[in-house]
Amino acid sequence: MGVPEKLAEKMSMAEQHEYLRAKFSRRNMIRGGAVTLGAVAGGAFVPGAVAQAAVPTRSTTPQAEKVDGALVAPFGRHLAFGNDPRTEITVSWQVPTAVKKPYIRIGAHPWDLSRKIEAEVRTLYTPAGVGASGDHTQYYLHTKLTHLRPGRTYYYGVGHTGFDPAAAHLLGTLGTFTTAPDRSEPFTFTAFGDEGVGYHGLANDALLLGQNPAFHLHAGDIAYADPAGAGKTEDTGFDSRIWDQFLAQTETVAKQVPWMPAYGNHDMEAWYSPNGYGGEEARWSLPDNGPDAKNLPGVYSFVYGNTAVISLDANDISFEIPANLGISGGTQTKWLEGQLKKFRASRDVDFVVVFFHHCAYCTSTAHASEGGVRQEWVPLFEKYTVDLVINGHNHQYERTDVIKGNKVTKKLPIGGTAYPETDGVVYVTAGAAGRSLYAFSAAESYEGHENEVDSVASFINLKDGKQNETVAWSRVRYLNYSFLRVDVTPASRGRLTTLTVRGIAETGAEVDHFTVARRAK
């Protein structure tokens, strides 16, 4: 009942998805109290699956199961900015079973939550036999809040019929968020990649909260529900329930700090179309200002204070893991250049930070560097003097010297300062958020334990396979769990404004710090 084999060979994943949408009737797809649409990635059923994998469906009034709403507590709250962080925030959460009339309450004080807004429901059904997952329906709820006031802290609570967060005994479930200011002020943000579920991820989350970040960037490989990470239906071990654990684990931070992800190879869950991102569309509600929100939902940008942030999908250009290679047809790279040009021309933007999953420059013995990134995007980073590039993928901390034209233009020792307008670009791999660690081919070198070497043996993933290279740009190498803290200090026009970047270990120790500086506009 899937796509005919000969036809599947000529169709993209998205086209197969649309074929199946038209073929299967709504009546046949009712599961778990919500409508789901069958889809098969790659034109073949997952072995042992009893039904096609599903994509999320959206509604505001799902049929509730016969469970008293008073017995159902929301969990997994996570925030995300809208297109304008000064006035837009999306609050997202989960419930373990269908509920009636889900909503959010919001107000300027915890005792004033009279404003009540209905939530959108995105239901994701995964049948038994897909990977290791049991027959499982997940209920993700989202409310996009607009016309908020800049620089204002709001209180909110999420609920449904039978569970009112404004009730006295439920006030402990309230959360807060703060919108971006309408002028440049000092702020901090944090970043890492490759977290998953486990002790080390939990420990890093606890440290993140202590940094008081305005937002957090997750550079791909989020929950690892798909441990294989090849983006194929034959990937084994997939378990959609891992997402429930991940969102519960990160809730302490994400319920009050916008958690802004880019998508990595482990986030291509092939059972959900289109392009393996149907599950991500159910779980996250991100800015929709990218080049193609349907096929590239993890590509977007936002501006906070004097800093522009761009999230990219490196699966689109990855030679190493090519499941989604070329899905944008070049539109993502074209959009990227348009964004960089726009932000560099803006009088309100000083810094441009870009984050995505696959590494432009890394010496890990696991994945090392991605040739697709160097070919497609690095020339644009250099042309528009990007201030900081943050990657994950390799499970360690590594930081480069300043690079331009694939060469070191300036050594950047711990505590040093880079000037992108004249020097080049600095790249940081911050992929040690929680998953098992990789290895380096050279000795570690980090703050207090510096071990400078002239060159490091590594490799780069090219279209035709791996190619060995000997590099001189690997400045800091730390092989333990860690994350990135960035402090932004604005300045008056013509004076130096700075990004102070720090590598923070799971122990709280500082393993690296450097500064990026440019003249404020």
Sequence and secondary structure as in RCSB ss.txt:
>XXXX:A:sequence
MGVPEKLAEKMSMAEQHEYLRAKFSRRNMIRGGAVTLGAVAGGAFVPGAVAQAAVPTRSTTPQAEKVDGALVAPF
GRHLAFGNDPRTEITVSWQVPTAVKKPYIRIGAHPWDLSRKIEAEVRTLYTPAGVGASGDHTQYYLHTKLTHLRP
GRTYYYGVGHTGFDPAAAHLLGTLGTFTTAPDRSEPFTFTAFGDEGVGYHGLANDALLLGQNPAFHLHAGDIAYA
DPAGAGKTEDTGFDSRIWDQFLAQTETVAKQVPWMPAYGNHDMEAWYSPNGYGGEEARWSLPDNGPDAKNLPGVY
SFVYGNTAVISLDANDISFEIPANLGISGGTQTKWLEGQLKKFRASRDVDFVVVFFHHCAYCTSTAHASEGGVRQ
EWVPLFEKYTVDLVINGHNHQYERTDVIKGNKVTKKLPIGGTAYPETDGVVYVTAGAAGRSLYAFSAAESYEGHE
NEVDSVASFINLKDGKQNETVAWSRVRYLNYSFLRVDVTPASRGRLTTLTVRGIAETGAEVDHFTVARRAK
>XXXX:A:secstr
    HHHHHHS HHHHHHHHHHHS TGGGEETTEE EEE GGGS  TT SS EEE EEESS    SS GGG   E
EEEEEE SSTTT EEEEEEESS  SS EEEEESBTTB  EEEE EEEEEEE TTSTT  SEEEEEEEEEE S  T
T EEEEEEEBTTB TTSGGGGGG EEEE   SS   EEEEEE    SSHHHHHHHHHHHHT  SEEEEES  S S
SSS S STT     TTHHHHHHHHHHHHHTTS EEEE  GGG  TTSTTTT HHHHHH      SS TTT TT E
EEEETTEEEEE  GGGG SSSGGGTTTTTTHHHHHHHHHHHHHHH TT  EEEEE SS SS  BSSS EEHHHHH
HTHHHHHHTT SEEEE SSSSEEEE EEETTEEEE   TT EE TTTS B EEEE  SSS    BSS  BBTTB 
   S EEEEEEETTEEEEEEES EEEEE S EEEEEEEE  STTSEEEEEEEEEETTS EEEEEEEEEE  
